[in-house]
Amino acid sequence: MDSEGRIITLEFPTFFVTQVYTPNAGDGLKRLAERQIWDAKYAEYLAELDAQKPVLATGDYNVAHKEIDLANPASNRRSPGFTDEERQGFTRLLDRGFVDTFRYLHGDVPHVYSWWAQRSKTSKINNSGWRIDYWLVSQRLADCVVTSEMIDSGERQDHTPIVLVIDLP
C-alpha cells in the first residue's frame, strides 16, 4: 500500500490474517492528509480480501476510536490518533463489514487500553492510556469470537500484546 511496507497478509484456505502498522498523523498533524489517504486505501484493501473470504485483521491502528478508548479524551481532541478525521476513517473501515472484537465482547467497559506514552513515565502507573491496537474480524465471524483482550505487560509501557481466540467455522 505504500513504500514503507506496513501490512503483512497471510492467506489460509478459508480466511486471511493481516497485521498492520497504520501511519501516525505526526506531531502537529503534519501527516494527517496522508493518513486519511492511507485509511481509505486500507479499508478498500480489507474489503477486497473480505469479498474473497473472511478476514482477521490486527495491529496498531494508531486511533482511539471512541472517547471510551482513551483516558483523557477532552485534552486530546486534536492529538494524533484522536482527530475527528482519524476516528471517522476507522468508523468507515468498520462500516465496510468489520467488527472491533474487543467492543463486540465487552461493550462499553472503560479503562482498558493497549498503549501508554513512554514520554510520561507515570502513564502506565496511572492507566492514562489509549486503546489503539485492535483485532478486527469480518462481520460474518463476529459470533465466532471467544476472547479478545489485552495481555497485562506489567510495568512495561508502550504497547501491550492483545489476544484473539476465535472458533473458526
Residue pairs with C-beta under 8 A, 6 or more apart in sequence:
1 7
1 38
1 41
1 42
1 45
2 23
2 38
4 23
6 20
6 21
6 22
6 23
7 18
7 19
7 20
7 42
7 45
8 18
8 19
8 20
9 16
9 17
9 18
9 49
10 16
10 17
10 18
14 53
14 54
14 168
14 169
15 53
15 54
15 55
15 56
15 141
15 168
16 49
16 52
16 53
16 54
16 55
16 56
17 55
17 56
17 57
17 58
18 46
18 49
18 55
18 56
18 57
18 58
18 59
19 57
19 58
19 59
20 42
20 57
20 58
20 59
20 60
20 61
21 59
21 60
21 62
22 35
22 38
22 39
22 42
22 59
22 60
22 61
22 62
22 63
23 31
23 34
23 35
23 38
23 62
24 31
24 35
24 62
24 80
24 81
25 31
25 32
25 35
25 62
25 80
25 81
25 83
25 86
26 32
26 80
27 80
29 78
29 80
29 83
32 80
32 83
32 85
32 86
35 62
35 85
35 86
35 89
36 85
36 86
36 89
39 86
39 89
39 90
39 92
39 93
40 89
40 92
42 93
43 89
43 92
43 93
43 96
46 55
46 57
46 93
46 96
46 98
46 136
47 96
47 97
49 55
50 96
50 97
50 98
50 138
54 137
54 138
54 140
54 141
55 98
55 136
55 137
55 138
56 135
56 136
56 137
56 138
56 141
56 164
56 166
57 98
57 134
57 135
57 136
57 137
58 133
58 134
58 135
58 136
58 162
58 164
59 133
59 134
60 115
60 132
60 133
60 159
61 90
61 132
61 133
61 134
62 80
62 81
62 86
62 132
63 81
63 82
63 86
63 87
63 89
63 90
63 132
64 70
64 73
64 76
64 81
64 82
64 87
64 130
64 131
64 132
65 87
65 90
65 91
65 100
65 131
66 87
66 103
67 73
68 108
68 110
69 113
69 130
69 131
69 132
70 76
70 82
70 113
70 129
70 130
70 131
71 111
71 113
71 126
71 127
71 128
71 129
71 130
72 128
73 82
76 82
77 83
80 86
81 130
81 132
82 130
93 136
94 100
94 136
97 138
97 139
98 136
98 137
98 138
98 139
99 136
99 137
99 138
99 139
99 141
99 142
99 145
100 134
100 136
101 134
101 135
101 136
101 137
101 142
101 145
101 148
101 164
102 112
102 131
102 134
102 135
102 148
102 149
102 162
104 142
104 145
104 148
105 145
105 147
105 148
106 112
106 148
106 149
111 127
112 131
112 149
112 150
113 127
113 129
113 130
113 131
113 150
113 160
114 129
114 130
114 131
114 132
114 133
114 150
114 159
114 160
114 162
115 129
115 130
115 131
115 132
115 133
115 158
115 159
115 160
116 123
116 124
116 127
116 128
116 129
116 130
116 157
116 158
117 123
117 128
117 157
118 157
118 158
120 128
121 157
122 128
123 129
123 157
124 155
124 156
124 157
131 150
133 150
133 159
133 160
133 162
134 162
135 148
135 162
135 164
137 144
137 145
137 164
137 166
141 166
141 168
144 166
144 167
144 168
144 169
145 164
145 165
145 166
146 165
146 166
146 167
147 163
147 164
147 165
148 162
148 163
148 164
148 165
149 162
149 163
150 160
150 161
150 162
150 163
151 160
151 161
151 162
151 163
152 160
153 160
153 161
